[in-house]
Amino acid sequence: MAYYTKNYDLFLSATQSFCHKCGNLKKCIDAHIVTKNNEVFLRKFCPDCGESMVKISTDFNYYKKCEDYLKVPDLPEKALTRVLKGCPFDCGVCPQHQNHPCLALFNITDECNMKCNICYYAAEPGLGNHRSMAQIEQMLETLLKTESEPDLIQVTGGEPTTHPKIIEILQYLKKSPARHLMLNTNGIKIAQDENFVKDLKKLGAGFEVYLQFDSLNPEVLKDLRAKDMVEIRKKSLAMLEKYSISTTLVVVLKKGLNEHEIPEIIAYSRTYKCIRGVVFQPIEEAGRVDTHGDFRITLSEIRQIIIEDERNPFTADDMIPLPCDPHKISVGYAAKTMCKDKKGKPYANIMPVTGQLPKELITNYQGTVTFEKDKSFVKTVIETVSLDTAMGEGILKDKIKQKLFCCWPDFLAPSDMGYENVYRLVISEFSDIVNFDSSNIKRECNFMIEPERIIPFSTYNMGIEFSQTTIQKFWVPSS
């Protein structure tokens, strides 16, 4: 007869995944999302390897909150592939996908001037394969078919600054319809070539550097990057500060190695006027992962470290799920003004705003472009978040027009309060063979842009064999 036991898990939902034990990426397997002892697991059923459990969250209450923040999807304007085998084998993007490309990654080279122990692309010196301008033009054409007004294009690699035409590429993409342009880099060229930095400065507003910044500890960097990069990081930041180039620090986290540095890195980021915030990314099992033991850390664990940090004002209410991909991205936005600490050194005063915005305000609206045209939304934000009072100075004016950043519903700030007054913390967790969940992958908004298709970042890195080699260039799904 049926029996009850407290030792069993509570079923939440069903999905599909891959078996990380046998490594078979050619066929999905059934999986359940279950909870036990306030933690959430992916419970997989492989016909060859049997049952396995993967922890995907250490905070069941936050997991439930993510479900509450899920918004109506902003779909790609056009699908480029048909549904033949089902998700994720039809990426390209197919009509099943539930998100437009908020972040479009242009991989312009396989070459790199480093060989990190962790690299989702497994880049290294000598790989070469710089993309031609013709290829990059075709990549942009493909992106614009699915997203005519992209939020953000990020130029990446390999190490994109090794491309001999890097400035020409950036100038070309800067003229595109994209709202923002970003350069993903390890900072070596920025630290060593001031003329290059001057050229970056000429790109003007809407350009940002996405700077690799995993640690302030040489030994940690040797573990992750096979090289002590501390001085390179400091020199590159000094250059970016000198030329007032907007910068985001990107921290890859390995459990047991550098997660304890999260509060220190946040505090360090607040000493630079040019820094707009920090993005934390757990290591994903893709590309080259030369590491051993239990190195996986979940989004919920990172979020807990942030909200328990007494040195920064971000609370649990401020670090909320990003509505378009809530289980994989957590965000916190703040208004920022530079001041002096007790020793007279520059330091950012930050006032989080996300925790003061009603959930319905950010989940009931469409897209990121139409937000700026909605006067009632602007009025509600002003009434909800009084920056004038919170920051202790008269910065709230009648004229409102300032976009915050990609993918987030535009937080419209005073006209005399520019992008230099924005600060954000982001936790971005990607999918791999271990934590893959077909429900989540349909909402991924980071895409690798190829000359004839756009592919979700996670499935691209996993090396999945897609079902279609010939793209249906002009096929539009029926409504």
C-alpha positions in Angstrom: 0.0 0.0 0.0 1.0 3.6 -0.4 3.3 5.0 2.3 4.5 8.5 3.5 8.0 9.3 4.5 9.5 12.6 5.6 12.8 11.6 4.0 11.4 11.9 0.4 11.4 15.0 -1.6 8.5 17.2 -2.6 7.7 17.3 -6.4 7.5 20.8 -7.9 7.5 20.3 -11.7 8.7 18.1 -14.6 11.3 19.1 -17.2 14.0 17.6 -19.4 17.7 17.5 -18.9 20.9 15.7 -19.9 22.7 13.0 -18.0 26.0 14.4 -16.7 27.2 10.9 -15.7 27.3 9.4 -19.2 27.7 12.8 -20.9 25.2 12.0 -23.7 24.2 15.3 -25.4 22.3 13.6 -28.2 19.2 12.8 -26.2 17.3 14.5 -23.4 16.2 12.6 -20.3 13.2 13.1 -18.0 13.8 15.2 -14.8 11.9 16.5 -11.9 12.3 19.7 -10.0 12.0 18.8 -6.3 12.6 20.4 -2.9 13.9 19.0 0.3 15.2 20.7 3.5 14.7 24.2 1.9 16.9 23.3 -1.0 15.9 22.6 -4.6 17.2 19.8 -6.8 17.1 18.6 -10.4 16.2 14.9 -10.1 17.3 13.1 -13.3 16.3 9.7 -14.7 18.8 8.2 -17.1 17.9 4.8 -18.6 21.6 3.9 -18.6 23.0 5.5 -15.4 20.0 5.5 -13.2 18.8 8.3 -11.0 20.9 11.3 -10.0 20.3 14.5 -8.0 21.8 18.0 -8.7 21.4 20.9 -6.3 20.1 23.9 -8.2 19.2 26.2 -5.3 20.0 26.4 -1.6 16.9 28.7 -1.0 13.5 27.3 -1.7 11.8 30.5 -0.7 13.8 32.5 -3.3 13.1 29.8 -5.9 9.4 30.3 -5.3 9.9 34.1 -5.6 11.5 33.5 -9.0 8.3 31.9 -10.2 6.4 34.9 -9.1 8.6 37.2 -11.1 8.3 35.4 -14.4 6.9 37.8 -17.0 5.1 37.4 -20.3 7.9 36.7 -22.9 9.3 39.3 -25.3 9.6 37.0 -28.4 12.1 37.2 -31.2 10.7 39.1 -34.2 11.4 36.2 -36.5 12.4 32.5 -36.1 15.2 31.2 -38.3 14.8 27.5 -37.7 11.9 25.0 -37.6 11.0 22.7 -34.7 12.1 19.3 -35.8 13.6 17.4 -32.8 12.5 19.8 -30.0 14.4 21.9 -27.5 17.3 22.3 -27.4 18.2 20.7 -30.8 16.5 23.3 -33.0 18.4 26.3 -31.8 18.8 29.0 -34.4 16.4 30.5 -33.0 13.3 28.3 -33.2 9.6 29.3 -32.5 9.7 27.5 -29.1 12.1 30.0 -27.7 10.5 32.4 -25.1 12.9 35.3 -25.2 14.4 37.8 -27.6 18.2 38.4 -27.6 18.7 40.9 -24.8 22.5 40.3 -25.1 23.9 39.5 -28.5 27.5 38.1 -28.4 29.7 38.6 -31.4 32.6 36.1 -31.2 35.1 37.8 -33.5 38.2 35.5 -33.0 39.3 32.2 -31.5 42.7 33.7 -30.6 43.6 34.6 -27.0 46.7 36.0 -25.3 46.1 33.8 -22.3 45.3 30.2 -21.6 43.1 30.2 -18.6 42.4 27.0 -16.6 38.7 27.9 -17.0 37.4 29.1 -20.4 33.9 28.4 -21.8 35.3 28.7 -25.3 38.6 26.9 -24.6 40.5 29.8 -26.3 44.3 30.0 -26.2 47.3 31.5 -28.1 47.7 30.3 -31.6 44.1 29.4 -32.5 43.7 32.5 -34.8 40.6 32.5 -37.0 39.9 36.2 -36.9 36.4 36.8 -38.3 36.4 39.0 -41.5 34.4 42.2 -41.7 32.1 40.4 -44.2 31.3 37.8 -41.6 30.7 40.4 -38.9 28.4 42.3 -41.3 26.5 39.0 -41.9 26.3 38.4 -38.2 24.7 41.8 -37.6 22.3 41.2 -40.5 21.2 37.9 -38.9 20.7 39.5 -35.5 18.6 42.3 -36.9 16.2 39.8 -38.5 15.3 38.6 -35.0 15.8 41.8 -33.1 15.6 45.1 -35.1 16.5 47.2 -32.1 19.0 45.2 -30.0 19.5 46.2 -26.4 23.1 45.2 -26.2 25.9 43.8 -28.5 28.9 42.4 -26.7 32.1 41.8 -28.7 33.9 38.7 -27.4 36.2 35.9 -28.3 38.7 34.4 -27.6 40.3 37.7 -26.6 38.7 40.3 -29.0 41.5 42.8 -28.5 43.8 40.5 -30.4 41.8 41.0 -33.6 43.8 43.4 -35.8 40.6 45.3 -36.8 39.1 45.5 -33.3 38.6 49.3 -33.4 37.1 49.1 -36.9 34.7 46.4 -35.7 33.6 48.4 -32.7 33.1 51.5 -34.8 31.0 49.5 -37.2 28.8 47.9 -34.5 28.5 51.2 -32.7 26.7 52.6 -35.7 24.2 49.7 -35.6 20.6 50.1 -34.1 21.9 48.5 -30.9 21.4 50.7 -27.8 24.6 49.6 -26.1 28.0 48.2 -27.2 30.3 46.3 -24.9 33.8 44.9 -25.1 34.5 41.7 -23.2 38.2 41.6 -22.3 40.9 40.4 -19.9 42.3 43.9 -19.9 45.8 43.2 -21.1 45.7 45.6 -24.1 43.9 48.3 -22.1 46.7 48.1 -19.4 49.5 48.3 -22.0 48.3 50.5 -24.9 47.0 54.0 -24.0 46.4 54.8 -27.6 44.0 51.9 -27.8 42.1 53.3 -24.7 41.9 56.7 -26.4 40.3 55.0 -29.4 37.8 53.3 -27.1 37.0 56.7 -25.5 36.1 58.0 -29.0 33.3 55.5 -29.3 31.4 57.8 -27.0 28.3 57.2 -24.8 26.7 53.8 -25.0 30.0 52.0 -25.0 31.2 49.9 -22.0 34.1 47.6 -21.1 33.2 44.2 -19.6 36.4 43.6 -17.6 37.5 40.1 -16.3 38.0 40.6 -12.6 37.9 37.4 -10.6 39.9 38.2 -7.6 42.4 40.6 -5.8 44.5 37.6 -4.8 47.4 36.4 -7.0 47.0 32.8 -5.9 43.3 32.7 -6.8 44.1 34.2 -10.2 46.8 31.6 -10.8 44.2 28.9 -10.1 41.6 30.3 -12.4 43.7 32.1 -15.1 47.1 30.3 -14.8 48.6 33.7 -14.2 48.9 36.5 -11.6 46.8 39.2 -13.2 46.4 41.6 -10.2 48.7 44.4 -11.6 47.2 44.1 -15.1 43.7 44.5 -13.6 44.8 47.6 -11.6 46.6 49.2 -14.6 43.6 48.6 -16.8 41.2 50.1 -14.3 43.5 53.1 -13.9 43.3 53.6 -17.7 39.5 53.3 -17.8 39.2 55.7 -14.9 41.5 58.2 -16.5 39.4 58.3 -19.6 36.1 57.9 -17.9 35.0 54.8 -19.8 32.1 52.9 -18.3 33.2 49.6 -16.9 31.6 46.5 -15.4 33.7 44.0 -13.4 33.0 40.3 -14.2 33.8 37.8 -11.5 33.9 34.1 -12.2 33.3 32.2 -9.0 34.7 28.8 -8.0 33.3 27.3 -4.8 35.8 27.2 -2.0 38.3 29.5 -3.8 37.0 33.0 -4.2 33.4 33.4 -3.1 34.6 34.8 0.2 36.0 37.8 -1.9 32.5 38.9 -3.0 32.2 41.6 -0.3 35.7 42.8 -0.9 35.3 43.1 -4.7 32.0 45.0 -4.2 33.7 47.4 -1.8 36.7 47.8 -4.2 34.3 48.5 -7.2 32.9 51.5 -5.2 36.3 53.2 -5.2 36.1 53.9 -9.0 33.9 56.4 -10.6 34.0 54.6 -14.0 32.7 51.3 -12.5 28.9 50.7 -13.1 28.7 47.5 -11.1 29.7 43.9 -10.7 28.5 40.7 -12.5 29.1 37.4 -10.7 29.1 34.2 -12.7 29.5 30.6 -11.4 31.9 28.4 -13.4 30.0 26.4 -16.0 31.1 23.0 -17.2 31.8 24.0 -20.7 34.9 24.5 -22.8 38.1 24.1 -20.7 37.5 23.4 -17.0 40.8 22.4 -15.6 39.7 22.1 -12.0 38.8 19.4 -9.5 36.5 18.7 -6.6 33.2 20.4 -5.9 33.7 23.7 -7.6 30.0 24.5 -8.4 28.3 27.3 -6.6 24.6 28.2 -7.1 23.1 31.6 -7.7 21.3 31.4 -4.4 24.5 31.0 -2.5 26.1 34.0 -4.2 23.0 36.1 -3.5 23.1 35.1 0.2 26.7 36.3 0.5 25.7 39.6 -1.1 22.7 40.3 1.1 24.6 39.3 4.3 27.5 41.7 3.5 27.2 44.5 6.0 29.4 46.8 3.9 26.9 47.2 1.0 23.2 48.3 1.4 21.7 45.6 -0.9 19.2 43.6 1.0 17.2 40.5 0.1 14.4 42.8 -1.3 17.0 44.6 -3.5 18.5 41.4 -5.2 15.5 40.3 -7.2 14.9 37.8 -10.1 15.2 39.3 -13.5 11.7 38.9 -14.9 12.7 37.5 -18.4 14.9 34.7 -16.9 14.2 34.7 -13.2 15.9 31.4 -12.2 19.1 32.2 -13.9 19.7 36.0 -13.3 19.3 38.0 -10.1 19.7 41.8 -10.3 20.0 44.8 -8.0 20.1 48.4 -9.2 21.1 51.5 -7.2 21.6 55.2 -7.7 25.2 56.2 -7.2 27.0 59.4 -6.2 30.8 59.7 -5.6 32.0 61.1 -2.2 35.0 60.9 0.0 35.7 58.3 2.7 37.2 59.1 6.1 40.7 59.1 4.6 39.7 61.5 1.8 39.7 58.8 -0.9 36.9 58.5 -3.5 34.1 56.2 -2.6 30.6 55.6 -4.0 27.5 56.3 -2.0 24.9 53.9 -3.4 21.1 53.7 -2.7 19.4 50.5 -4.0 16.1 51.2 -5.8 14.9 47.7 -7.0 13.6 46.8 -3.6 11.3 49.8 -3.6 9.6 49.0 -6.9 6.4 47.0 -6.7 6.7 43.6 -8.5 3.8 44.3 -10.7 5.5 47.4 -12.0 8.3 45.4 -13.6 6.4 42.2 -14.6 3.3 43.7 -16.3 5.1 45.6 -19.0 6.4 44.6 -22.4 9.9 44.8 -23.6 12.6 47.4 -22.9 12.0 49.8 -25.8 8.4 50.6 -25.2 8.9 51.4 -21.5 10.5 54.7 -22.2 7.4 55.9 -24.0 5.0 55.0 -21.1 4.4 58.3 -19.2 2.2 56.5 -16.6 5.1 54.2 -15.8 7.5 57.1 -15.5 5.1 58.9 -13.1 4.7 55.7 -11.0 8.5 55.2 -10.7 9.0 58.8 -9.6 6.3 58.5 -6.9 7.6 55.1 -5.8 11.3 56.0 -5.6 12.1 59.4 -4.4 15.8 59.8 -5.3 15.7 63.4 -4.1 15.0 62.3 -0.6 17.0 59.1 -0.6 20.3 60.6 -1.9 20.0 63.6 0.3 20.4 66.2 -2.5 18.2 67.9 -5.0 18.6 65.7 -8.1 15.0 65.0 -8.9 13.8 67.3 -11.7 10.7 67.5 -13.9 12.4 66.3 -17.1 12.8 62.5 -17.0 14.8 60.6 -19.5 17.6 58.1 -18.7 17.8 54.5 -19.5 19.4 52.3 -16.9 20.7 49.2 -18.8 19.8 46.4 -21.1 17.0 43.9 -20.5 15.7 45.6 -17.3 12.6 47.7 -17.7 14.0 51.2 -18.1 14.4 52.9 -14.8 14.0 56.5 -15.8 16.2 58.9 -13.8 16.5 62.7 -13.8 17.9 64.2 -17.0 20.8 65.7 -15.1 21.6 62.3 -13.6 23.6 60.3 -16.1 24.8 56.8 -16.5 27.7 57.5 -14.2 25.1 57.6 -11.4 24.1 54.0 -12.0 25.4 51.0 -10.0 24.2 47.4 -10.3 24.9 43.9 -9.0 24.1 41.0 -11.2 24.3 37.2 -10.7 24.2 35.4 -14.0 24.2 31.6 -13.9 24.4 29.7 -17.2 23.2 26.2 -18.0 25.5 23.3 -18.6 25.2 19.5 -18.8 24.9 19.3 -15.0 22.1 21.8 -14.3 20.4 21.9 -17.8 16.7 22.4 -17.6 14.8 22.7 -20.9 12.2 25.1 -19.3 14.9 27.5 -18.4 16.9 27.3 -21.6 13.8 28.5 -23.5 14.0 31.7 -21.6 17.8 32.3 -22.0 18.3 35.8 -23.4 22.1 35.7 -24.1 22.8 34.6 -27.7 25.9 33.8 -29.7 25.4 35.4 -33.1 26.6 33.3 -36.0 26.5 34.4 -39.7 23.2 32.6 -40.3 21.7 31.7 -36.9 21.5 32.9 -33.3 22.1 30.3 -30.6 21.5 30.6 -26.8 24.8 31.0 -25.1 24.5 27.9 -22.9 23.6 25.5 -25.6 26.3 26.9 -27.9 28.9 26.3 -25.2 27.6 22.8 -24.4 28.5 21.7 -28.0 25.0 20.3 -28.7 24.6 19.0 -32.3 21.7 21.0 -33.7 19.2 19.3 -36.0 19.5 21.7 -38.9 22.5 22.5 -41.0 20.5 24.5 -43.5 18.8 27.5 -42.0 15.3 28.5 -43.1 16.3 32.0 -43.9 12.9 33.4 -44.9 10.6 31.2 -42.9 8.2 33.1 -40.5 6.2 31.0 -38.1 2.4 31.4 -38.2 0.8 33.5 -35.5 
